[in-house]
């Protein structure tokens, strides 16, 4: 006779428990949403200020870095220390000179590309004894292109150039004087002392003192 009443009480109690669980879940969800909303926004870009950055490998060896040099410029260097060879360095000097150097190590550069303060652009190639053996550059202001080859004493032996008017010239020398010029060059006329400019198709030969010994076509 009491069973129906018990069933009614059970349904009421289960309904109350279910309502409490739903309310608890809603409160937790609302609290989590409020917490996320209250968190400050993180800046997308951060600024790091330092005078130097150093790269150290797992063995504690120097592998590169970036720093402000004593002259007030900026240096960037990357090293390969496992075999003791391989270095890339980029320097921006205080006077505006910029140089990129590739080398076997810090004391043996093999190639450099630079822009001087006066605007001259230059590419140099070095021997394993740090001697400049070839160079390519643009002269400042006129931007004349030059290509030179040097001996082991860093004396120019071959020089290919275009002047400001586009005149081509190939000069071969012995390290002290020009010995042959193919193309446009300026020669002094012995009889009058005037300056004569040769044609791009001309060839002039000089002795060891720098005097003309043969010219074609004849001057």
C-alpha positions as CSV (number, residue, x, y, z in Angstrom):
1,X,0.0,0.0,0.0
2,X,3.0,2.4,0.7
3,X,4.9,1.7,-2.6
4,X,3.3,4.3,-4.8
5,X,4.2,7.0,-2.2
6,X,7.8,5.8,-2.2
7,X,8.0,6.0,-5.9
8,X,6.7,9.6,-5.8
9,X,9.3,10.6,-3.2
10,X,12.1,8.9,-5.3
11,X,11.2,10.8,-8.4
12,X,11.2,14.1,-6.5
13,X,14.6,13.4,-5.0
14,X,16.1,12.4,-8.3
15,X,14.7,15.5,-9.9
16,X,16.3,17.7,-7.2
17,X,19.7,15.9,-7.6
18,X,19.6,16.3,-11.4
19,X,18.8,20.0,-11.1
20,X,21.7,20.5,-8.7
21,X,24.1,18.8,-11.0
22,X,23.0,20.9,-14.0
23,X,23.3,24.1,-11.9
24,X,26.8,23.1,-10.8
25,X,28.0,22.5,-14.4
26,X,26.5,25.8,-15.5
27,X,28.3,27.6,-12.7
28,X,31.7,26.0,-13.5
29,X,31.3,26.8,-17.2
30,X,30.4,30.4,-16.4
31,X,33.3,30.8,-14.0
32,X,35.8,29.4,-16.6
33,X,34.5,31.7,-19.3
34,X,34.7,34.7,-16.9
35,X,38.3,33.7,-16.0
36,X,39.3,33.5,-19.7
37,X,37.7,36.8,-20.4
38,X,39.4,38.5,-17.5
39,X,42.9,37.4,-18.6
40,X,45.0,40.3,-20.1
41,X,45.6,40.2,-23.8
42,X,49.1,39.1,-24.7
43,X,51.0,41.3,-27.2
44,X,51.6,39.7,-30.5
45,X,55.0,41.3,-30.9
46,X,57.6,41.6,-28.1
47,X,60.7,43.7,-28.0
48,X,63.9,42.2,-26.7
49,X,66.7,44.7,-25.8
50,X,70.3,43.5,-25.5
51,X,73.9,44.6,-26.4
52,X,74.9,41.1,-27.4
53,X,73.5,37.7,-28.3
54,X,75.7,34.6,-28.2
55,X,75.1,31.2,-29.8
56,X,76.5,28.2,-27.8
57,X,76.2,24.6,-28.9
58,X,75.6,21.6,-26.7
59,X,79.3,21.2,-25.9
60,X,79.6,24.8,-24.8
61,X,81.4,25.9,-28.0
62,X,81.0,29.4,-29.5
63,X,78.9,29.0,-32.7
64,X,78.1,32.7,-33.4
65,X,76.5,35.8,-32.1
66,X,75.4,39.4,-32.7
67,X,76.7,42.4,-30.8
68,X,77.5,46.1,-30.9
69,X,81.2,46.5,-31.7
70,X,83.4,49.0,-29.8
71,X,83.2,51.5,-32.7
72,X,79.5,51.7,-32.4
73,X,78.6,49.4,-35.4
74,X,76.9,46.0,-35.4
75,X,78.6,42.6,-36.0
76,X,76.9,39.3,-36.9
77,X,79.0,36.1,-36.9
78,X,78.2,32.5,-37.6
79,X,80.8,29.8,-37.0
80,X,81.2,26.1,-37.7
81,X,83.5,24.8,-35.0
82,X,83.3,21.1,-35.4
83,X,86.0,21.0,-38.0
84,X,87.5,24.4,-37.2
85,X,86.5,25.8,-40.6
86,X,83.7,28.0,-41.9
87,X,82.7,31.4,-40.9
88,X,80.3,34.1,-42.1
89,X,80.5,37.6,-40.7
90,X,78.4,40.7,-41.4
91,X,79.6,44.0,-40.1
92,X,78.0,47.5,-40.2
93,X,80.5,50.1,-39.2
94,X,79.6,53.4,-37.6
95,X,80.8,55.3,-40.6
96,X,78.3,53.5,-42.8
97,X,80.7,50.8,-44.2
98,X,79.0,47.5,-44.7
99,X,80.9,44.2,-45.3
100,X,80.0,40.6,-45.7
101,X,83.0,38.2,-45.2
102,X,83.2,34.5,-45.9
103,X,86.2,32.7,-44.5
104,X,87.8,29.6,-43.2
105,X,88.1,31.2,-39.8
106,X,88.3,34.7,-38.3
107,X,91.9,35.2,-39.5
108,X,91.6,33.8,-43.0
109,X,88.9,35.5,-45.2
110,X,88.3,34.0,-48.6
111,X,85.7,36.4,-50.0
112,X,84.3,39.8,-49.0
113,X,81.6,42.0,-50.3
114,X,81.5,45.6,-49.1
115,X,80.0,49.0,-49.6
116,X,82.3,51.8,-48.6
117,X,81.2,55.1,-47.0
118,X,81.7,56.9,-50.4
119,X,79.4,54.5,-52.1
120,X,82.0,52.3,-53.8
121,X,80.9,48.6,-54.1
122,X,83.6,46.0,-54.0
123,X,83.9,42.2,-54.2
124,X,87.3,40.7,-53.3
125,X,88.6,37.1,-53.4
126,X,91.5,36.0,-51.2
127,X,94.0,33.2,-51.3
128,X,94.5,30.8,-48.3
129,X,97.4,33.2,-47.3
130,X,95.0,36.2,-47.0
131,X,96.2,37.8,-50.2
132,X,93.8,39.6,-52.5
133,X,93.9,37.7,-55.9
134,X,90.9,39.1,-57.7
135,X,88.5,42.1,-57.3
136,X,85.4,43.4,-58.9
137,X,84.1,46.9,-58.0
138,X,82.2,50.0,-59.0
139,X,84.0,53.3,-58.6
140,X,82.1,55.9,-56.6
141,X,80.1,58.7,-58.4
142,X,80.9,57.5,-62.0
143,X,80.0,53.8,-61.2
144,X,82.7,52.5,-63.6
145,X,82.9,48.7,-63.5
146,X,86.4,47.2,-62.8
147,X,87.7,43.7,-62.8
148,X,91.3,43.0,-61.7
149,X,93.5,40.0,-61.2
150,X,96.6,40.3,-58.9
151,X,99.7,38.2,-58.3
152,X,100.9,36.7,-55.0
153,X,102.4,40.1,-54.1
154,X,99.0,41.8,-54.6
155,X,100.2,43.7,-57.7
156,X,97.7,44.2,-60.5
157,X,98.5,42.1,-63.6
158,X,95.3,42.3,-65.5
159,X,92.6,45.1,-65.4
160,X,89.4,45.2,-67.4
161,X,87.4,48.4,-67.2
162,X,84.7,50.5,-68.7
163,X,85.2,54.2,-68.4
164,X,82.4,56.7,-67.7
165,X,81.7,57.1,-71.4
166,X,81.5,53.3,-71.9
167,X,85.0,52.9,-73.5
168,X,86.4,49.4,-72.8
169,X,90.0,48.8,-71.8
170,X,92.0,45.7,-71.0
171,X,95.4,46.4,-69.4
172,X,98.1,43.9,-68.9
173,X,101.1,44.8,-66.6
174,X,104.2,43.5,-65.0
175,X,103.3,44.8,-61.5
176,X,105.0,48.2,-62.0
177,X,104.0,49.4,-65.5
178,X,101.4,48.8,-68.1
179,X,102.8,46.5,-70.8
180,X,99.9,46.2,-73.1
181,X,96.5,48.0,-73.5
182,X,93.7,46.7,-75.7
183,X,90.9,49.3,-76.2
184,X,90.5,52.9,-75.1
185,X,93.4,54.6,-73.4
186,X,95.1,58.0,-73.4
187,X,98.6,58.4,-74.9
188,X,100.9,61.4,-75.0
189,X,102.0,62.4,-78.4
190,X,105.8,62.8,-78.2
191,X,106.2,65.6,-80.7
192,X,103.4,67.9,-79.5
193,X,102.9,66.8,-75.9
194,X,99.1,66.6,-76.5
195,X,96.9,63.7,-75.3
196,X,95.6,61.2,-77.8
197,X,92.7,58.8,-77.0
198,X,92.9,55.5,-78.8
199,X,89.9,53.6,-80.3
200,X,88.3,50.5,-78.7
201,X,89.8,48.4,-81.5
202,X,93.4,49.7,-80.8
203,X,96.3,47.8,-79.3
204,X,99.3,49.5,-77.6
205,X,102.5,47.8,-76.4
206,X,104.9,49.3,-73.8
207,X,108.4,48.6,-72.7
208,X,109.5,48.0,-69.1
209,X,109.8,51.7,-68.6
210,X,106.2,52.4,-69.7
211,X,107.1,53.9,-73.1
212,X,105.2,53.0,-76.2
213,X,107.1,50.6,-78.5
214,X,104.3,49.6,-80.9
215,X,100.8,50.7,-81.7
216,X,98.0,49.5,-84.0
217,X,96.6,51.3,-85.8
218,X,99.5,53.7,-85.8
219,X,99.0,56.9,-83.9
